[in-house]
Amino acid sequence: MATVEERVKMVTARVLDLTPDEIQPEHSFTEDLGAESVQSIELVAMFEEEFGIEMNEDAALSVSTVGGAIDFITTVCKEQGVDVE
């Protein structure tokens, strides 16, 4: 199974039309990767689908970096009993 980081990078790459290799944990979704507000909402939905979780949209949208998303999703997965590496 891919790690949370690998899966976050794959989803981000798909939504923002990038390659996973271009995405680093310190990157900001908006400033470094060029996500617009509509894409940010799409990312939240795609992360929920990828991991089988439900996230608080406001809390999820307040996460600004890829690394922050990895940490946030890992926490939500644990809270909701979803097994991730």
VEXTIKOL-568345 format. One record per residue (C-alpha): residue in one letter; x negated, y, z. Coordinates in steps of 0.001 Angstrom, whole numbers, plus 500000, padded with zeros to 6 digits. Each point is the difference from the previous one (the first is absolute). Last residue first. Layout:
% residues N
<site><voba>A</voba><c1>X</c1><c2>Y</c2><c3>Z</c3></site>
...
END
This chain:
% residues 85
<site><voba>E</voba><c1>499207</c1><c2>503575</c2><c3>506507</c3></site>
<site><voba>V</voba><c1>503756</c1><c2>500360</c2><c3>500183</c3></site>
<site><voba>D</voba><c1>502785</c1><c2>498112</c2><c3>501816</c3></site>
<site><voba>V</voba><c1>503252</c1><c2>501959</c2><c3>500171</c3></site>
<site><voba>G</voba><c1>501429</c1><c2>500076</c2><c3>503520</c3></site>
<site><voba>Q</voba><c1>501676</c1><c2>503395</c2><c3>499677</c3></site>
<site><voba>E</voba><c1>497694</c1><c2>501785</c2><c3>502450</c3></site>
<site><voba>K</voba><c1>496951</c1><c2>498267</c2><c3>498490</c3></site>
<site><voba>C</voba><c1>501023</c1><c2>501001</c2><c3>496470</c3></site>
<site><voba>V</voba><c1>500661</c1><c2>503580</c2><c3>501155</c3></site>
<site><voba>T</voba><c1>496509</c1><c2>500209</c2><c3>501530</c3></site>
<site><voba>T</voba><c1>498301</c1><c2>498613</c2><c3>496872</c3></site>
<site><voba>I</voba><c1>502046</c1><c2>502399</c2><c3>497857</c3></site>
<site><voba>F</voba><c1>498867</c1><c2>503009</c2><c3>502057</c3></site>
<site><voba>D</voba><c1>496339</c1><c2>498918</c2><c3>500030</c3></site>
<site><voba>I</voba><c1>499916</c1><c2>499398</c2><c3>496222</c3></site>
<site><voba>A</voba><c1>501953</c1><c2>503210</c2><c3>499408</c3></site>
<site><voba>G</voba><c1>497512</c1><c2>501986</c2><c3>502072</c3></site>
<site><voba>G</voba><c1>497163</c1><c2>498488</c2><c3>497988</c3></site>
<site><voba>V</voba><c1>501730</c1><c2>501074</c2><c3>496778</c3></site>
<site><voba>T</voba><c1>500344</c1><c2>503523</c2><c3>501344</c3></site>
<site><voba>S</voba><c1>502879</c1><c2>502388</c2><c3>500705</c3></site>
<site><voba>V</voba><c1>502396</c1><c2>498134</c2><c3>502272</c3></site>
<site><voba>S</voba><c1>502888</c1><c2>502419</c2><c3>500666</c3></site>
<site><voba>L</voba><c1>502058</c1><c2>498259</c2><c3>497314</c3></site>
<site><voba>A</voba><c1>500007</c1><c2>496780</c2><c3>502035</c3></site>
<site><voba>A</voba><c1>501189</c1><c2>501784</c2><c3>503148</c3></site>
<site><voba>D</voba><c1>502791</c1><c2>501746</c2><c3>498093</c3></site>
<site><voba>E</voba><c1>500982</c1><c2>496779</c2><c3>498213</c3></site>
<site><voba>N</voba><c1>500140</c1><c2>497833</c2><c3>503116</c3></site>
<site><voba>M</voba><c1>498732</c1><c2>496758</c2><c3>498548</c3></site>
<site><voba>E</voba><c1>501794</c1><c2>496776</c2><c3>499179</c3></site>
<site><voba>I</voba><c1>497867</c1><c2>496941</c2><c3>499306</c3></site>
<site><voba>G</voba><c1>499652</c1><c2>497266</c2><c3>497379</c3></site>
<site><voba>F</voba><c1>496347</c1><c2>500869</c2><c3>499325</c3></site>
<site><voba>E</voba><c1>500153</c1><c2>500713</c2><c3>496267</c3></site>
<site><voba>E</voba><c1>503608</c1><c2>501276</c2><c3>500121</c3></site>
<site><voba>E</voba><c1>499354</c1><c2>502423</c2><c3>502850</c3></site>
<site><voba>F</voba><c1>496771</c1><c2>501122</c2><c3>498324</c3></site>
<site><voba>M</voba><c1>501933</c1><c2>500563</c2><c3>496745</c3></site>
<site><voba>A</voba><c1>502632</c1><c2>502116</c2><c3>501749</c3></site>
<site><voba>V</voba><c1>497360</c1><c2>502114</c2><c3>501776</c3></site>
<site><voba>L</voba><c1>498068</c1><c2>500399</c2><c3>496739</c3></site>
<site><voba>E</voba><c1>503155</c1><c2>501117</c2><c3>498166</c3></site>
<site><voba>I</voba><c1>500543</c1><c2>502713</c2><c3>502620</c3></site>
<site><voba>S</voba><c1>496408</c1><c2>501173</c2><c3>499493</c3></site>
<site><voba>Q</voba><c1>500507</c1><c2>499846</c2><c3>496234</c3></site>
<site><voba>V</voba><c1>502933</c1><c2>502401</c2><c3>500247</c3></site>
<site><voba>S</voba><c1>497900</c1><c2>502338</c2><c3>502147</c3></site>
<site><voba>E</voba><c1>497088</c1><c2>500050</c2><c3>497559</c3></site>
<site><voba>A</voba><c1>497005</c1><c2>497707</c2><c3>500297</c3></site>
<site><voba>G</voba><c1>496778</c1><c2>501399</c2><c3>498538</c3></site>
<site><voba>L</voba><c1>497533</c1><c2>497444</c2><c3>501373</c3></site>
<site><voba>D</voba><c1>497600</c1><c2>502323</c2><c3>501835</c3></site>
<site><voba>E</voba><c1>502302</c1><c2>502808</c2><c3>501184</c3></site>
<site><voba>T</voba><c1>503346</c1><c2>498197</c2><c3>500145</c3></site>
<site><voba>F</voba><c1>499238</c1><c2>496469</c2><c3>501183</c3></site>
<site><voba>S</voba><c1>496968</c1><c2>501164</c2><c3>501987</c3></site>
<site><voba>H</voba><c1>497007</c1><c2>497725</c2><c3>499532</c3></site>
<site><voba>E</voba><c1>498091</c1><c2>498787</c2><c3>503073</c3></site>
<site><voba>P</voba><c1>501087</c1><c2>496383</c2><c3>499480</c3></site>
<site><voba>Q</voba><c1>498611</c1><c2>499959</c2><c3>496429</c3></site>
<site><voba>I</voba><c1>501880</c1><c2>499639</c2><c3>496702</c3></site>
<site><voba>E</voba><c1>498196</c1><c2>499975</c2><c3>496643</c3></site>
<site><voba>D</voba><c1>499342</c1><c2>496247</c2><c3>500226</c3></site>
<site><voba>P</voba><c1>503754</c1><c2>499369</c2><c3>500222</c3></site>
<site><voba>T</voba><c1>500398</c1><c2>501392</c2><c3>496467</c3></site>
<site><voba>L</voba><c1>502251</c1><c2>503019</c2><c3>499543</c3></site>
<site><voba>D</voba><c1>503525</c1><c2>500501</c2><c3>498640</c3></site>
<site><voba>L</voba><c1>501339</c1><c2>501673</c2><c3>503153</c3></site>
<site><voba>V</voba><c1>502661</c1><c2>497378</c2><c3>500778</c3></site>
<site><voba>R</voba><c1>497945</c1><c2>496977</c2><c3>498926</c3></site>
<site><voba>A</voba><c1>496765</c1><c2>501234</c2><c3>501614</c3></site>
<site><voba>T</voba><c1>501798</c1><c2>500729</c2><c3>503274</c3></site>
<site><voba>V</voba><c1>501555</c1><c2>496526</c2><c3>500003</c3></site>
<site><voba>M</voba><c1>496640</c1><c2>498320</c2><c3>499347</c3></site>
<site><voba>K</voba><c1>498163</c1><c2>502204</c2><c3>502531</c3></site>
<site><voba>V</voba><c1>502563</c1><c2>499225</c2><c3>502716</c3></site>
<site><voba>R</voba><c1>499692</c1><c2>496278</c2><c3>499180</c3></site>
<site><voba>E</voba><c1>496210</c1><c2>500056</c2><c3>500207</c3></site>
<site><voba>E</voba><c1>500073</c1><c2>501912</c2><c3>503296</c3></site>
<site><voba>V</voba><c1>502631</c1><c2>497683</c2><c3>501510</c3></site>
<site><voba>T</voba><c1>497766</c1><c2>497059</c2><c3>499095</c3></site>
<site><voba>A</voba><c1>500796</c1><c2>497680</c2><c3>497097</c3></site>
<site><voba>M</voba><c1>501242</c1><c2>496526</c2><c3>500841</c3></site>
END
